[in-house]
Amino acid sequence: MIRIIIILFLLTSNPVLADCKYYAEADVVNDELINKKEHYTCKEKDNFFVQFLTDPKYETSLIMIVATLLENL
């Protein structure tokens, strides 16, 4: 059981799989920034393990797996 927990922890502790972009724009008047706007966007890649744990369409499967594991302990 401890091995399973360690494996699950290692699967979820991967570095962030995201493609992030940042840019800012502003107007300069008398050597001062005005109307400063910052834009930060990230597009994360899908992780099946996280999706399996959080998506409602996999809810029944997750419950059956957990019940089977608990029953066999």
Residue frames as qw, qx, qy, qz and C-alpha x, y, z in Angstrom:
[[0.000, 0.886, 0.463, 0.000, 0.00, 0.00, 0.00],
 [0.311, -0.779, 0.113, 0.533, 2.86, 2.35, 0.79],
 [0.415, -0.075, 0.603, 0.677, 4.35, 1.67, -2.64],
 [0.192, 0.661, 0.642, 0.338, 1.07, 2.69, -4.29],
 [0.166, -0.935, -0.220, 0.222, 0.98, 5.95, -2.33],
 [0.405, -0.560, 0.356, 0.629, 4.59, 6.71, -3.25],
 [0.368, 0.211, 0.680, 0.597, 3.92, 5.97, -6.93],
 [0.075, 0.830, 0.530, 0.156, 0.84, 8.23, -6.93],
 [0.283, -0.864, -0.007, 0.415, 2.84, 11.00, -5.26],
 [0.421, -0.323, 0.515, 0.674, 5.60, 10.70, -7.86],
 [0.306, 0.475, 0.689, 0.454, 3.08, 10.80, -10.71],
 [0.029, -0.913, -0.396, -0.088, 1.54, 14.04, -9.44],
 [0.405, -0.798, 0.073, 0.440, 4.77, 15.82, -8.48],
 [0.642, 0.316, 0.346, 0.606, 6.03, 16.34, -12.04],
 [0.160, -0.259, 0.011, 0.952, 7.07, 19.84, -12.99],
 [0.413, 0.602, 0.342, -0.592, 4.32, 22.09, -14.22],
 [0.416, 0.197, 0.711, 0.531, 3.34, 21.27, -17.78],
 [0.203, 0.861, 0.387, -0.261, 2.21, 24.70, -18.93],
 [0.482, 0.316, 0.272, 0.770, 3.06, 27.06, -21.72],
 [0.168, -0.820, -0.372, 0.401, 2.95, 30.56, -20.21],
 [0.399, 0.468, 0.211, 0.760, 3.21, 33.93, -21.90],
 [0.266, -0.747, -0.341, 0.505, 3.55, 37.33, -20.25],
 [0.364, 0.361, 0.214, 0.831, 3.49, 40.75, -21.78],
 [0.157, -0.704, -0.413, 0.555, 2.86, 44.27, -20.56],
 [0.300, 0.530, 0.331, 0.721, 2.00, 47.54, -22.24],
 [0.252, -0.737, -0.365, 0.511, 1.89, 51.09, -20.96],
 [0.321, 0.846, 0.145, 0.401, 1.97, 54.69, -22.08],
 [0.583, -0.257, -0.194, 0.746, 4.86, 56.92, -21.09],
 [0.048, 0.882, 0.219, 0.414, 4.08, 60.55, -20.30],
 [0.135, -0.862, 0.320, -0.370, 6.70, 62.80, -18.70],
 [0.305, 0.402, -0.823, 0.259, 8.86, 59.78, -17.85],
 [0.451, -0.093, 0.688, -0.561, 6.01, 58.12, -15.95],
 [0.103, -0.113, -0.938, -0.312, 4.10, 54.98, -16.83],
 [0.495, 0.141, 0.327, -0.792, 0.35, 55.38, -17.15],
 [0.834, 0.233, -0.072, -0.494, -2.35, 52.95, -18.27],
 [0.022, 0.437, -0.899, -0.021, -0.15, 49.98, -17.46],
 [0.898, 0.030, 0.032, -0.438, -1.73, 46.66, -18.46],
 [0.142, -0.433, 0.890, 0.030, -0.20, 43.28, -17.75],
 [0.865, 0.150, -0.174, -0.445, -1.30, 40.12, -19.53],
 [0.166, -0.400, 0.896, -0.097, -0.39, 36.66, -18.25],
 [0.863, 0.127, -0.086, -0.482, -1.81, 33.58, -19.94],
 [0.229, -0.365, 0.902, -0.002, -1.06, 29.92, -19.38],
 [0.825, 0.147, -0.287, -0.465, -2.23, 26.93, -21.33],
 [0.487, -0.411, 0.751, -0.174, -1.82, 23.75, -19.31],
 [0.430, 0.209, -0.811, -0.336, -1.36, 20.40, -20.93],
 [0.831, -0.279, -0.106, -0.470, -3.82, 17.68, -20.00],
 [0.004, -0.367, 0.890, -0.272, -2.73, 15.21, -17.35],
 [0.616, -0.189, -0.653, -0.397, -4.85, 12.04, -17.47],
 [0.437, -0.196, -0.764, 0.432, -4.24, 11.16, -13.82],
 [0.046, 0.179, 0.347, -0.919, -5.50, 14.53, -12.55],
 [0.476, 0.003, -0.360, -0.802, -8.37, 14.44, -15.01],
 [0.549, -0.166, -0.813, -0.104, -9.30, 10.93, -13.80],
 [0.291, -0.267, -0.692, 0.604, -9.47, 12.12, -10.19],
 [0.069, 0.322, 0.252, -0.910, -11.46, 15.30, -10.87],
 [0.328, 0.044, -0.502, -0.799, -13.69, 14.74, -13.91],
 [0.644, 0.000, 0.441, -0.624, -17.27, 13.63, -13.15],
 [0.814, 0.311, -0.318, -0.374, -17.35, 11.25, -16.12],
 [0.547, 0.290, -0.757, 0.207, -14.73, 9.05, -14.35],
 [0.432, -0.463, 0.417, -0.652, -16.49, 9.18, -10.97],
 [0.943, -0.105, 0.050, -0.310, -17.95, 5.65, -11.09],
 [0.823, 0.345, -0.383, 0.239, -14.66, 4.13, -12.22],
 [0.132, 0.545, -0.544, 0.625, -12.76, 5.85, -9.42],
 [0.655, -0.367, 0.328, -0.573, -15.27, 4.68, -6.80],
 [0.984, 0.061, -0.105, -0.127, -15.05, 1.09, -8.08],
 [0.631, 0.452, -0.483, 0.407, -11.22, 1.13, -8.00],
 [0.137, -0.505, 0.528, -0.669, -11.12, 2.53, -4.45],
 [0.822, -0.228, 0.195, -0.483, -13.78, 0.04, -3.27],
 [0.938, 0.209, -0.272, 0.044, -11.89, -2.88, -4.85],
 [0.404, 0.496, -0.551, 0.537, -8.61, -1.79, -3.23],
 [0.377, -0.436, 0.468, -0.669, -10.24, -1.39, 0.19],
 [0.926, -0.086, 0.009, -0.368, -12.01, -4.73, -0.11],
 [0.883, 0.263, -0.340, 0.186, -8.77, -6.55, -0.87],
 [0.052, 0.611, -0.570, 0.547, -6.89, -5.08, 2.08]]
